[in-house]
Amino acid sequence: MKVGGIMGTIVVIGGGELIDLETLEMDREVVKLTQKANPKALFIPTASSDAPGYCDTFNKVYGEILGCETSHLLLVSQTYTHEEIAELIISADLIYVGGGYTRKMLEIWKNTGVDALLKEAYNSGTILAGLSAGSICWFEYGHSDSEAFDDQGNWQYIKLEAMGILPGIHCPHYDEDIRVEDFSRMVKGGGIPGIAVDNNCAIIYKDNEYKVMSTREEAKAYRVMDSEQGVVVTQIEEHPSYRPLHELYSAL
């Protein structure tokens, strides 16, 4: 696990309904991080199979409310040349990845070269953000419900390999379903730190620093790590200013 090489910005949102403005404070921060009045915001809804309603919601929130010039990369419903994909990604000031079927999304990205282009965008200073599938994708691994999209009801959470820009294994929606118990099971014996985020909470990774923010008092982020005493879960404190990233991982 490499911690010291993070020199870019990723906003990891644990969950929440974009359409109901539950994450608006975080979305506003994503836009603010571009340091532009009317940034170009690219939405990648691959995980939802390019759901039209999701695209409309993104236009409303990031376009009408937050003042961005919005565009969409529709890898499921449209066909692009590699050059067209690259132009959309490279020209964006911020890129937001929506939620849904994480495994399918990552497979499509690999087949189209989008994963490599997103890493290039990150290294060039583009602000990256996302929720659920769109937060898992940036880490080494994710605690994923992808099996639920394939199965007829008998499914389990899986450890899904992701892009590896951020260190550790990430669990979104930590306050939903059986994720607390199941994520501890997944972290146990795995030798890799866990970063868990509730709905309506986010961690901002920025140039070897981090900050937690939330839109509900009870929404938190947590470190989850295996130890000789068992799996230890520790709340990641919310501070008004950024903290050194090594503090986030050194406790693990």
Backbone torsions as a table, in degrees:
resi	resn	phi	psi	omega
1	MET	NA	123.9	179.8
2	LYS	-107.2	123.1	-178.2
3	VAL	-104.8	-34.2	-168.7
4	GLY	-74.8	-8.8	-172.6
5	GLY	-98.3	17.7	-177.0
6	ILE	-87.4	105.1	179.1
7	MET	-130.9	76.7	-178.8
8	GLY	-177.3	-171.6	-176.6
9	THR	-130.6	124.9	175.8
10	ILE	-135.1	130.1	176.9
11	VAL	-105.4	112.9	-175.4
12	VAL	-99.2	107.5	-177.4
13	ILE	-103.1	124.5	-174.0
14	GLY	-70.6	-26.1	-179.2
15	GLY	159.1	176.6	-177.1
16	GLY	131.6	155.7	-176.6
17	GLU	-90.0	111.9	177.7
18	LEU	-59.6	-41.7	-175.7
19	ILE	-65.1	-29.1	179.4
20	ASP	-93.0	7.8	178.4
21	LEU	62.9	25.1	179.9
22	GLU	-66.5	-26.4	-178.1
23	THR	-110.0	17.6	-172.2
24	LEU	-57.9	-40.3	179.6
25	GLU	-60.3	-39.8	178.2
26	MET	-70.8	-40.9	178.3
27	ASP	-62.4	-38.6	177.1
28	ARG	-62.8	-38.2	178.4
29	GLU	-67.1	-38.7	176.9
30	VAL	-57.5	-46.6	179.5
31	VAL	-65.4	-43.4	-179.8
32	LYS	-59.3	-35.6	-178.2
33	LEU	-63.8	-21.4	178.0
34	THR	-72.9	-20.4	-177.4
35	GLN	60.1	32.5	177.2
36	LYS	-128.4	147.8	-177.8
37	ALA	-71.1	-41.2	-178.9
38	ASN	-133.3	70.0	-175.4
39	PRO	-68.5	157.6	174.4
40	LYS	-84.0	119.2	-175.9
41	ALA	-113.2	118.4	179.7
42	LEU	-101.1	128.2	177.6
43	PHE	-103.7	129.7	177.1
44	ILE	-116.8	98.8	-176.2
45	PRO	-98.7	33.3	-177.0
46	THR	-54.8	-41.9	-174.4
47	ALA	-65.0	-23.3	177.7
48	SER	-100.3	15.1	-176.5
49	SER	57.2	39.2	176.5
50	ASP	61.5	39.2	-177.6
51	ALA	-52.8	120.3	-176.9
52	PRO	-57.9	-39.7	179.9
53	GLY	-63.8	-34.1	177.8
54	TYR	-66.6	-41.2	177.7
55	CYS	-63.7	-41.5	178.0
56	ASP	-61.9	-41.1	178.9
57	THR	-63.7	-42.0	177.9
58	PHE	-60.9	-43.2	178.5
59	ASN	-60.3	-40.2	-179.3
60	LYS	-66.2	-49.6	-174.1
61	VAL	-73.6	-54.8	-175.4
62	TYR	-81.0	-26.2	178.9
63	GLY	-88.4	-70.9	-173.9
64	GLU	-66.5	-44.0	-175.2
65	ILE	-82.6	-44.7	-172.6
66	LEU	-100.7	-2.5	169.6
67	GLY	79.7	21.6	179.0
68	CYS	-87.4	158.3	168.2
69	GLU	-91.4	106.0	-170.2
70	THR	-94.5	150.2	172.5
71	SER	-148.1	165.8	-176.7
72	HIS	-129.7	141.7	171.3
73	LEU	-107.1	105.2	-170.7
74	LEU	-104.9	81.6	-172.0
75	LEU	-76.1	-18.1	179.7
76	VAL	-89.6	-42.9	-172.5
77	SER	-96.9	-10.8	179.8
78	GLN	-131.5	163.0	177.5
79	THR	-115.0	133.4	-179.3
80	TYR	-127.3	156.4	164.9
81	THR	-79.1	162.0	178.2
82	HIS	-61.3	-35.0	-179.5
83	GLU	-66.0	-38.1	178.8
84	GLU	-66.9	-41.0	176.9
85	ILE	-62.4	-46.8	-178.8
86	ALA	-60.5	-40.4	-179.1
87	GLU	-64.7	-42.3	178.3
88	LEU	-61.9	-43.5	-177.5
89	ILE	-72.3	-46.1	-176.4
90	ILE	-66.5	-33.7	-176.1
91	SER	-80.8	-9.8	-176.7
92	ALA	-79.3	143.3	171.8
93	ASP	-86.4	-31.0	174.8
94	LEU	-141.0	147.5	178.9
95	ILE	-127.1	125.5	-178.7
96	TYR	-115.7	126.2	180.0
97	VAL	-105.1	125.3	-177.5
98	GLY	-82.5	172.4	-177.7
99	GLY	-88.1	171.8	179.1
100	GLY	140.8	-134.9	-172.7
101	TYR	-87.7	96.0	-170.6
102	THR	-65.2	-46.4	-175.9
103	ARG	-62.0	-44.7	178.3
104	LYS	-61.9	-42.2	179.1
105	MET	-58.3	-48.8	-178.3
106	LEU	-65.4	-35.1	176.8
107	GLU	-64.8	-43.9	178.6
108	ILE	-64.5	-42.0	178.5
109	TRP	-60.7	-42.4	-179.7
110	LYS	-64.6	-41.8	-177.8
111	ASN	-69.6	-25.9	-178.2
112	THR	-102.9	-3.8	-179.0
113	GLY	79.8	9.3	-178.9
114	VAL	-66.9	-35.2	-180.0
115	ASP	-58.8	-45.3	179.3
116	ALA	-66.1	-38.9	179.5
117	LEU	-67.0	-35.3	177.2
118	LEU	-67.6	-36.8	176.0
119	LYS	-65.4	-38.8	176.2
120	GLU	-63.4	-42.7	179.4
121	ALA	-61.7	-43.0	177.5
122	TYR	-58.3	-47.9	-178.1
123	ASN	-67.6	-21.5	-179.7
124	SER	-93.2	-0.2	174.1
125	GLY	103.2	3.2	176.2
126	THR	-65.6	137.8	177.6
127	ILE	-77.7	123.7	178.7
128	LEU	-107.7	143.7	-179.5
129	ALA	-154.1	165.7	176.5
130	GLY	172.2	169.3	-173.4
131	LEU	-132.2	132.5	176.5
132	SER	64.7	-112.0	174.3
133	ALA	-54.7	-33.9	179.9
134	GLY	-78.3	-3.0	170.6
135	SER	-107.0	-35.4	176.7
136	ILE	-58.6	-41.0	-168.0
137	CYS	-57.4	-27.3	-174.4
138	TRP	-81.1	-17.8	-174.7
139	PHE	-89.0	175.5	174.8
140	GLU	-66.2	-42.6	-179.8
141	TYR	-143.4	162.6	175.9
142	GLY	-136.9	150.8	172.5
143	HIS	-86.6	103.6	-164.4
144	SER	-119.2	144.8	174.4
145	ASP	-96.9	24.3	-175.8
146	SER	-57.0	-31.1	179.0
147	GLU	-61.4	-27.2	-178.7
148	ALA	-66.4	-23.3	-179.6
149	PHE	-81.4	-18.0	-178.0
150	ASP	-98.8	-29.9	-162.9
151	ASP	-98.5	170.0	-179.8
152	GLN	-98.8	19.7	176.8
153	GLY	130.0	-25.3	-179.2
154	ASN	-99.7	88.3	-175.9
155	TRP	-136.9	163.7	177.6
156	GLN	-132.9	156.8	172.4
157	TYR	-66.2	144.2	-178.2
158	ILE	-123.9	155.4	172.4
159	LYS	-87.0	110.1	-172.5
160	LEU	-108.2	125.5	176.8
161	GLU	-70.2	134.3	-177.4
162	ALA	-121.6	-152.7	-169.6
163	MET	-81.3	-25.7	174.2
164	GLY	81.0	19.5	175.5
165	ILE	-72.8	-42.2	178.6
166	LEU	-102.0	143.9	-178.2
167	PRO	-76.6	146.8	172.8
168	GLY	101.6	-178.2	175.5
169	ILE	-111.0	134.1	-171.7
170	HIS	-113.2	137.4	174.5
171	CYS	-119.3	110.2	171.7
172	PRO	-81.9	175.7	176.5
173	HIS	48.9	39.6	-171.2
174	TYR	-60.8	-26.1	-178.5
175	ASP	-93.1	16.4	178.3
176	GLU	-110.2	152.5	168.2
177	ASP	53.1	-135.1	-179.3
178	ILE	-107.3	25.5	-171.8
179	ARG	-64.1	-36.2	-179.3
180	VAL	-57.2	-52.6	-179.0
181	GLU	-68.4	-42.2	-174.7
182	ASP	-70.8	-34.7	178.8
183	PHE	-67.6	-39.1	175.7
184	SER	-61.2	-40.4	176.3
185	ARG	-59.9	-41.1	-177.7
186	MET	-70.8	-37.5	-179.4
187	VAL	-71.7	-33.7	-175.2
188	LYS	-58.6	122.8	177.5
189	GLY	76.6	2.3	-175.7
190	GLY	-86.9	-15.8	178.5
191	GLY	68.8	21.7	-178.3
192	ILE	-138.4	136.4	-177.5
193	PRO	-69.8	147.9	177.9
194	GLY	-107.4	139.4	175.5
195	ILE	-122.2	110.9	-176.1
196	ALA	-111.2	138.9	-176.4
197	VAL	-134.5	128.2	177.0
198	ASP	-70.7	165.9	167.9
199	ASN	-60.3	146.5	179.3
200	ASN	64.8	26.8	175.5
201	CYS	-136.5	153.1	-179.4
202	ALA	-146.7	153.1	168.9
203	ILE	-116.2	128.3	175.7
204	ILE	-100.0	118.4	173.8
205	TYR	-97.0	120.6	-176.3
206	LYS	-143.7	109.3	173.1
207	ASP	47.5	60.1	178.1
208	ASN	63.6	22.7	172.2
209	GLU	-132.6	169.9	178.6
210	TYR	-148.8	161.5	175.8
211	LYS	-152.6	138.7	176.2
212	VAL	-100.0	137.1	173.2
213	MET	-139.1	151.9	-179.2
214	SER	-146.0	159.9	178.3
215	THR	-111.1	2.6	172.3
216	ARG	-134.0	139.0	-177.3
217	GLU	-58.4	-36.4	-177.0
218	GLU	-85.3	-3.7	179.5
219	ALA	-83.3	123.8	-172.9
220	LYS	-133.1	170.7	170.8
221	ALA	-122.3	151.9	-172.7
222	TYR	-139.7	147.9	165.2
223	ARG	-91.1	137.6	178.3
224	VAL	-131.5	117.1	-173.6
225	MET	-140.8	139.4	175.2
226	ASP	-76.4	145.0	178.0
227	SER	-147.6	176.3	177.9
228	GLU	-63.3	-24.1	179.9
229	GLN	-91.0	1.0	-176.4
230	GLY	111.8	-174.1	-179.5
231	VAL	-75.1	127.9	-178.2
232	VAL	-110.4	126.9	178.7
233	VAL	-111.0	123.5	-177.0
234	THR	-128.4	131.9	177.7
235	GLN	-67.7	137.1	174.0
236	ILE	-89.0	114.2	-172.9
237	GLU	-65.5	145.4	176.9
238	GLU	-91.0	123.5	179.5
239	HIS	-122.2	150.9	178.9
240	PRO	-69.8	-24.5	-179.2
241	SER	-116.0	166.3	179.7
242	TYR	-70.9	149.1	178.0
243	ARG	-118.3	152.8	177.8
244	PRO	-60.1	136.4	-175.5
245	LEU	-62.5	-30.8	-178.7
246	HIS	-62.4	-25.5	176.5
247	GLU	-66.4	-34.7	-179.5
248	LEU	-66.9	-38.3	-175.0
249	TYR	-100.8	-20.1	-177.6
250	SER	-67.0	-30.9	178.8
251	ALA	-70.7	-9.4	179.9
252	LEU	-93.5	NA	NA
